[in-house]
């Protein structure tokens, strides 16, 4: 891999108990917290564990072991037999072959944003250090390693007037995000899922082989990996397309939570008529008292309407004008911005955090669904959640790409997502409330889910199955049986072999 650069990014009111639960940081400064990419070495495992029998394999008690497991979301903890600090594909192959000889499960982590299940007793492969970036500006594409994060890639691509279909946080790992689809709050409705634009994968499968998967070679594996998450092996490099985007007209309009009845209805109707250049969501957000936002919203529950328009700023301002007049705004951060500032649309929290989440997909958002959302998450609710969001889909997200992948439920109109953070004594309250929020949306839910939004509490087989249509799931099971019949890669939102 080439073209490495500096990884450093340039970038208290009294609250009652319920507000503190909500304020787990659903809005905050975007940070760069995750696994450590360069740690001191420990002696290798006796049977494998590092080329030349040295370094990069850490066992419990070794210096750096705990740090290597410190992911962004702390709700799931890991105690693997060993952590492999992979430097390249050969390190990944050695780890997988060792696990195969000893009948051990294999987990993989770069940033740990999406908690799944503990890797106790298995082998954890940390790909955080495999962070090479090779831009191909003339082809509007990039070749990356699995440790690359969106913020760094965005800065490098921006120098060439290019942008990728980044997630809401600058700190999310590109590869893990893309294997689950890759739903961009900045460019999604215009260009679809990031997985739709992947052209090549290198992936280590359960037999320890390094395979090249493209539309022409290993085509079943190529189809399954793009949407099937980490069930089919460990990706050691990925190639995908970029887009000519330098600026966005984007940000958030924040209203008092009490205005939700009129604002949410107006937003829904506005979004239905918006062009595909607009990607948008609306969320009840408990703003932390130290968020990098205007003073009128600090420490308050607000209704935040997020907007991203790709195109001329004057055109964007005209598009957004109806939202600016529907109710008084407490804050308005919508402006022309360089694409590198896209993380300020959602202002995701700094980590590490203990996030408890729930999600479903909606087929429609009638007035009754909006009333339910307000009742359980709005100003007069007893919600302990930090964020309850409805995100519009459609546009290019609804269309099959030229080379189809395993993304399910493209017909859904919205994602519905809730997140709460809590100290140990309040965890069950937050979990139960998340379930209650989803159940209340039952009449309008498709029954499906977006796999990247599934939480650790949604990791059993039936929960994972609902992320896919029956036809897609059956094909995933068949391919899983071919490439990982013993289910080595099961420390995830698992699709078991048939």
N, C-alpha and C positions, 0 to 999 in steps of 0.2 A: 504494500500500500504506500502511497506517496502523499505529499502535500499536507503534512502535519503542521499544526500551528499552536500558538499559546491557547490553552483551554480556559483561561480566566475570562469571564464575561465582564464587559463594562457595565455595566448596568446597576391619659388613661382614666376614661370615665369609669365610675363605679357601675358594675354589672351584676345583675342577679344570677342565680344558679342556672336557670334555664337559658338565659342569654349567653352565659359562659359555655354551655354545651353547644349552642348554635355557633359560637364564635371560634370553633376549632380552626378557623382560618379559611373559610370558603372563599374569602378574598384576602389577598396579601401579596407581598412582594415575591415575584418568581425567584426561586433560589436554584442552587446547583448542588444538591445533596444526593448522594447515592452511594454505590459501592466504591471502594477504593481501587484504583486501577494499578497502582504500583506499590506493593507491600514487600517488606523484608521476607526473605525466603526461610523455609523450614525444611528439615530433612525429608526426603521423598518417602513415599510408601515403599514397603519392602518389595512388593510385586508390581512394578510399574511406577508411575508417578513422576514423570518429568524426564526429558531426554537426558541421557547421561546419568540418570539416577540422582538428580539433585533439583532443588528449588521448585518453586511454584505450586507445590502441593502442601497445603496447610491442614493440620489435624487439630482437634480440640486441645487447647492448652498452648498451642504454638502462637508466637507473636504474630499478630495480624489476622488471626482466624476470625475473631469477632468483628473486626472492622470490615473484612471482606464480605460479611453477611449482612451488613447494615444497609438495608434497602430503604427506599423512600417511605413506603407504607409499612408501619411497624406492627400491624395487627396480626401478622403471621411471623413466627420466629422459626429459624432453621438450625438444626444441629446435625449436619451431615457428617459422615465418616471422614470426609475430606473436602476441602475447597481447592479447586484447580484454578489458578490465576493464568488463564490461557493467554499466550502471546501471539499464537497463530493457529492455523487449522490443524497442524500436526499435534499441538498440545490438546486440542479438542478430541482428535482421533484417539490419542493415547488414553485420555480419560474415559471415553466411551468403551474402548476395548477392555480396559481394566474392569469397568462396571460389568461388561458382558461376561468376563471370566468368573466374576464373583456373584453374578445374579443380583446386582444392585440397581436400584432406580437412578436415573440421572435427571437432575434439574439444571436449569440455566437461568442466570440473572445478570443484567447489565446495570439497571437503575432501581429495580424493585418497586416500580410505581403500582403495578397491578398485583396485589397479594393473591395467592391461590391456596396452596396447601403446603404444610411443612415438608422439608426434605430430610427429615430425621433418618439417619442410618444410610443414606444414599451418598451420591457424589454430586456436589454442586460445582458447576462450571461457571466461573465468572468471566464474562466476555468484556468487562468494562475497559480493559486495557487494549482491546483490539479496535482502535478508534481512528484508523486511517481514513482519509477522504481523498478521492481522486476525481476532481471535476472535469467534465468534458463540455465546455461551454459551446463549442461549435455544434454539438449534438444535443444540447439541452438535456444532459443526463449526468448522473453521478454514480460512482462505484464507492461503496462504503463498507467499513467493518461493523460488526454488531455492537460495538461499544459507543458508537457515535450518538450524540444527543442533538435534538433539533436546533437548539440555540446556536451552537457552533456551526452546524451545517448552514443555517440560514445566513449567518454573517459572511461565510465564505462565498455562498452562491450569490449573495446580494452584490458583491463586487463585480459580478458579470451580468447584473440585471436579471437574475433568475431567482426563483423561489420554489420550494417544495410544498406539498400538501401537509403542512405541519399540524400537530395537535394543539391543544389549548395551552400547554406548558412548554417553555423553552428547555426544560430539564428532562423531558421524556425521551427514552431511547427510541431511535428511528426504527430499528428492525423489529423489536417486539410490538411496537405500535402498528407497524405495517402488516405483520403476520396476522393480526386481528382485524384487518381491514384498513384502518387509518382514516378516521373521520375528522376532517379539518374544519374548525370553526371560522377559518378565514377564507378558504377556497373550495370547500367541499361541494356546494351545490353547482359550482361552475365546472369543476373538473372530476368529480366523483371521489372514490376512495383511493388512497395512495397505493393499495395493493393492485388496483386496476392498471397502474403504470409501471409495475415491476417487469423487467425484461429478462432478468437472469438472477439465479440464486446459486450459491455454493452451500451445500448442506451435508453435514456428517450424519449419516443414518445409523441405526442401531447395530449394524454389522461393523461399524467403525470405518466404513468407506466414505470418501469425500466425493460427492456426486455434484455434477453440474446440471441444474434443472432450468430449462427454458421451454418455450412453446414447442420446440422441435425435439428436445432431448429430455428424457424423464418427464414427459408431459403430464402424467398423472400426479407425480410428486409436485410439479410446478403448480398445478391446479389446486391441490390440497393445501399446500403450505400457505397460499395467499388467501387467508381467511380461516384456516384451521388451527391457527396459533402454533404453539411449539410441540405439537403432537407427533411430528413426523421426522424430527431430527433437530440438530443445532445448526443454525445458519451462521456461516463464517464470512460470507460477503453477500452483498445485494447490489444490483444495478436497477435504477429506475429513472423515470423522466422528471424533468423540472419544467417550469413555465416562466414565460417572460413577464414577470410582475415586479415592479420596483416599489410601488406605493399602494396603499389601501386607503379608502375612506372608511374609518372604523373606530370602534370604541364602545362605550356603554352609556345609556341614558338611565339614570337612577331616579326612581320616584318613591314617595312615601308608600309603605306597604298598604296603607288604608285606601290608596287610589286603585288598587288591583282590579276591582270589578270593571271599571271602564278601560284601564290601560291594557289588561290582558285581552279583552275582546277586540279592542282596536288593533293591538299587535297581531292577533291571529288573522284578522281580516286583511291587514296590511301585508303580512307575510304571504298570504295566499295569492296576492296580486303582484308580488315583487318579482323582478326578473331573476334569472339564474345567477346573475352577477352578485346577488345578495345571499349571504349565509347568515342565519340569525337564530337567536334563542332568547328565552325569557326565564328569569329565575328569581325566587325569593332567596335573598342572600343576607346572612347575618355578618355585617361588616366588622372586622376586628378594629379595636380602637387605635391600632398603630398602622393601619393599612395606608399605602401611598396614594390616598384619595382625598378629595376636598373635605374639609372639616364637617360640613353639614351631614355627611353620611356615616361618620366614624362612630362605631359602637351601636349602630342602629340596624334594624331589620328593614331592608329596602327591596323593592321590586326592580331588578336590573334587566333592561332590555339591551341585548348585545347585537351589534350590527357590524357586518363587514361587507363592503362593496368594492368590487374590482373594477376600476375605471376612473373616469374623470371626477375630480373632487366636486365641481359644481353640479354635475349630474347626481353624485352621491348626496349632496346637501338637499337637492330637490326631492330625491327619493325619501330621505329621512324626515323632511319637513312635517308630514302629518303626525309623526310620533312626537315631535317637539311641541305640538300644540294640544295634545290630547289631555295633558294634566301638567301641573307645575313640576319642574325637575329640581331635585335636590343636587344633582351633579350631572354633568354632560361632558364626557371625555371623547365623544365622536369627533374625529378630525382627520385631515389627511396626515398619514404617517408613513415613514419608510417601512417596508415589509418587516424589517428586523425588529420593529416594535410590536409585532402582532400579539405577543404574549400579554400585552396590556388590555386586550379585548376582554379576557376573562380574569386576568390577574390571579392566577392560581396560587395557592399558598406555598410558602417555603416549607421544606421538610427538615427532618423526618416528621411524619404525622401518623396518628392512629386513626385511620379512616374506615368507617363502617358504611357500606353502600348497598343500595338496592336499585334495580332497574327493570323496565319493561319497554315495549314498543307500543305506540298508539296508532290506530287506523284513522282516527279523526279527533278533533278537539271541539266538541260542541259546548254550548253555554253550560250544560250540566257538568261537564268535565272540568271546566274552569272553576265553577262553583265549588267542586270537590277539592280542587287544588287550594283554593283560597281558604276553605273551611279548615283544612288540615295543616296548612303551611303559612297562612297569612297572618295579618296583624293580630287577630283575636284568637289565634290557635294556641295550643299547648305544645307546639312542635319543638323538639330539642335539636332539630337538624340545622346544620350550617348552610346547606344549599338544597333547594328543591327546584329542579330545572326541567323545562320542556324545550327541546331543540328541534327545529324544523329540518326535515329531510327533503326528499324530492330532487328535482332537477337531474343533474348528471349522476347523483347517488342512486337514482331509481333505474338507471339504464345499465344493461349488461355491457361490459367493455368489449373491445375487439377480441381479446383473449380472455374468456371467462375464468373466474376463480370461485372459491368456496364461500364467498360472502352470502349470508342468508337474508331473507326478508327485505329485499330492495323495495317492495311495495309499501312499506310502512311510511306513515306521514310524519311521525315525530318519535324521538326518543324521550323517555321520561326517566329521570334519574334523581336520586336523593343521596346525600352524604352527610354523615354526622361524625363528630369526634368527641370522645368522652374518656374521662379517667376510668380505671378498672371498675369502680363501684357503680358506674352509670352505663356500662356497656349494654346491658340487657334492655334498658329503657330505649336506647338509641336503636338497637337492632329491631325491637318490637315495633317501634314507630315507623321504621323503614318499611317493614312488612305491611303495616296498616296503610301507608301511603300507596303502595302498589296495589293492594287489594281494592282500595277505593276506586282505582282507575280500571278495575276489571271490565266494566261494561264497554269500554272503548279500547281496551288492549287487544292487540292481535294475538296475544299469547307468546309472542316472540321476544327476543332480547338481542342486543348488540354485544357480541362476545367481549369486546374490550372494556365494557362497563360492568361485566359480571364481577362480583366480589368473592371473597373467601367464603362467605356464607351461601354463595350460589355456585358451589363447585361440585355438587353431586351430578351423577350422570344425567338425570332428568332435567336439571337446571341447564346443563350445558347443551343438551339436545334441543332446547327451545331456542337456541341461537341460530338454528338452521332449519330450512324447510326439510320435510321428510326425504325428498329425493337427494338433496345435497348431503344430508346426514348419512344416508345409506351408502353413498359413494365414498364419503370420508372413512366410514368404518371399513369398507372393502380395501381402500388404499392403505389404511393403518394396518390391516391384517397382513398385507404384502410386505410392508417395509419395517414394521415394528410389531410382529405377531406376539411377542412376549410382553409388550407394553412397558418397555424400558422407560420411555418418555411419558410418565404418568404423573409427575409432580407438577401439575398444571390444571387448567380446566380441561379435563381429560375426555378424549374420545376413545373408549376401549376398543380393541380389535374384536371382530366377530367370532 
